[in-house]
């Protein structure tokens, strides 16, 4: 058994991770990624359409409950969180489950735990944003508590200690978001490929605290047993990751309740 991982080591890995999660989460929430809000404003796109039908189309566009629409702005924190966990969570769970094709062999490697922890961490950052928690240190404490059952000192989480290397943190955060930056420059937005690639990068970035990753919320014993079988193991892992995300949300709700000062 290796040497115990300290809170400072956990923070050193999580701070650039949290900073890298920001661009992907914020783009989905604020940048009207589906173009629905923009279409609602561009009435000229519907020129020539009968007035009654035009009103129905505009109402339909802006009433869809996704980030960037009027309907999204009217949703409660709980409803928005449910969207992140159930809609975006399906995408992250699928990416995480891919190594499960190898069944038990894949379980011997830290890849799945790294990807699963990264996916859960991204969604925790998204949830934190809906609760008005934008501070990096607060998000680090949230992730450490929910995924690793660690109660990190706020001073350490904020990087306000002698061992904290700001330059190294900046460099690592930049590396983690390289694909997102390239996609924005080339396409003007974050692509699905860039999002998936960044999730893989985020997962690799967590390998520095690999022993902690085994503590994250998981699926039930049935999901784990199914996940050990070749080929169908991916289905078991997918269902397990979806179940784990629900547990993540439950623990996150507990943390927000106990730490109202973080908002």
Secondary structure, DSSP 8 states (H G I E B T S, - for coil): ------HHHHHHHHHHHHHHHHHHHHHHHHS-TTSHHHHHH-GGGGTTS-HHHHHHHHHHHHHS-STTSHHHHHS-HHHHHHHIIIIIHHHHHHHHHGGGGGTHHHHTSSHHHHHHHHHHHHHHHHHHHHTT---HHHHHHHHHHHHH-----HHHHTT-STT--HHHHHHHHHHHTHHHHHHHHHHSS--HHHHHHHHHHHHHHGGGGHHHHTTS----HHHHHHHTSTTTHHHHHHHHHHHHHHHHHHHHHHHHHH-GGG-
